[in-house]
Amino acid sequence: MPSEGDQTLVKLALTGDQKAYRSLFDMHRQAIYHIAVKIIHNQEEANDLVQETFIKAFGSLKTYDSHYRFSTWLYKIAANCSIDYLRKKRIDSLSLDKPIETPDGDVQMELPDYSYNPEQELRSKEQHFGIEDAIQSLPLKYKEVITLRHKEDKPYEEIAKQLRVPVGTVKARIFRARELLKKKLKSIR
């Protein structure tokens, strides 16, 4: 059963009544937005589709059959606008497993694997061992705080408690240890 309120507003809108257009927009805007978001999964683009839906609906308002609910007609336009949006945005995909047909025959796609870089792995290992060697060469009081802080990820208070020194001393030792490490690592490079 068509809504009397919608029917009246549609009749007024067909006579050019701008308030009627505005009322129809305000009444159905949120529902149109939810339809668009549900279909395209993009809130920003859904706002544009709300506008597009109303532009199309108001542009073809003369074709609306008053024997049916206005909202059903409008929501169908919203769904179609959203589906058209997805069709336009769809990216043609290329299968990596399926051969590509060419005038000279089928060609298999071959892509290089850049994920493994033995040189980078070697550099990374050398750097790790360089850091380990640098830490091991520190005086004991600095090696302890660096190990507790950076390898075991302990807070300053816990380190202070474990080493039985003030928190300020822990912070000073960590600072000094880092400075020594920087110097040692610069000389390695």
N, C-alpha and C positions, 0 to 999 in steps of 0.2 A: 504494500500500500504506500503510495507516494506521500511524503511529508508535506503538510499544508504550508508550513513555513517556507520550505525550499521552493514549492510551486509558486507561491506568491512572489518571492524574491526573484525567481527566474522570469516571471511575467513582467515585473517592474524593470529588471535588467534589460529585457528585450525592447523596452521602450526607451532605453538609454539612461535609466536612473543609476547614477554613479554610486549612491548609497547602497543600493541593492547589490551591485557588484561587490562593493566593499564588505557587506554583510556576508555574502556567500563565501568570499575569500576568507574572512575571519572565522566563519563557522567550520570550514573544511581544511584550512591550512595545516593544522597539526596532524590530521589523519593522512593527508597527502604526503607530508614529510615522513611519517612513519612507514608508509608504503614504500617510498623511494629508498629510505635507509635500509629497510629489510631486503630489498632487491639488490641494491648496488653496494651496500656496506661502506658508504663514504658519506659522512655527515655534511661536509662542505658542499659536495656535489649535489646532495639531496636538496639543499636549499635552492640551488639553481633549477632543479627539476620541479620544485614546487611552483616556481615562477613560470616555467615552460608549460606545465600542466594547465595552469589557469589561463595563460595566453591562448593555448590551443582550445580549451573548453569555451572560453568567452568568445573566441573567434568563430566557433561552430555552434554556438548556443541555439541557433535557429533549428539545428538538426536534432536537438534533444526531444525525445518523445515523452510527454508528460504522463503517459500511462505507467511509466516506470519511475523508480526512485532516482532523484537527481544524484544522490551520493553514489549509487552504484555506477551510473554513467560516468561521473567524474573520477571515481576510483579506477575505473577501467582505463581511462585516459592516462591517469598517473602511472599505472602499471605498464602501459604501452610506452610511455615516454621513458620510463626507467629501463625497460628491455631494449629500446632503441639506443639508449645511451651505452648500455653494455655491448651491444653489437658494434657500435662505432669504436669503442675502446678496445675491443678484442684484438689481441695481437696474434698474427699467424705464427704458429709455432713450427719448429723444424725438429723432426725426430733425429736423434743422433744414431739410432740403431737401424733405421729404415734407409735403404739405398736411395740416392737422388737420381731421378730420371733425367738424362740429357739426350740430345740428338745422337750422340755417339754411343749410347748405352748407359747402363746403370753405373753409378759411381758411389763407392762407400765413403762415408764421412770419416776423416781421420783428424783428430784434434790432439795437439801436443799436451802432455801433462806437465804443467808448471808447478804443481804442488810440492814436489820434492826437489830440493836444491842441496846437493851434497856439500857444495862449497859453504853455503850458509850454515849447514849443520856443523861442519868442521869449525867454522869461525865461532859458532855458539859454544861448542864444547871447549875450544881453546880459551874463550873468554871466561867460561865457568871455572875451568881449572886455574886460570890466572887469578880470579877472585878468591878461590879457595886457598891457593898458595899465599896470596897477599894476606888473607885473614890469619892463616896459620903462622905467618912470620911476625905478627903483631906481638907486643909484650902481653903477658898473661892477663893483666887487669883490663886491657882494651879488647883482647880476644874474647874474654868472658862476656862483656857487656854487648858486644856486637853479635855474638852467637845467641845470647838470650833474647836480644831485641829483634833481630832480623831473621834468624833461623827458627827460633821457637815462638816468635811473635808475642813475647810477654810484655805487659805494661811496665812503665818505669817503677811504679810502686812495688810490684812483685819482684823485680830485679833487685831493688834496694833492699827489700826484706831478705831475699835469698843470699845476697852478698854481705849483708849486715853493714851497709853504708847508707848515708843520706841520699834522698832522691836527687838532690842537686849534684852530688858527686857522680851519680849514674849518668845524668844528663851531660855533665862535663866530660866524662870518659867516652861516652858515645860520640860526642862532638869531636873530641881529639882522635878517636879511633877512625872516624870517617875521614878526617883530614889526612891522617897517615895513609889510609887506603887509597885516597885520591892520588897522593904522591907516588905510591908504589905502582898503581895501575897506569899512571901516565908514563912511567919509565918502561913498562912492559910493551906498550903500543909503539 
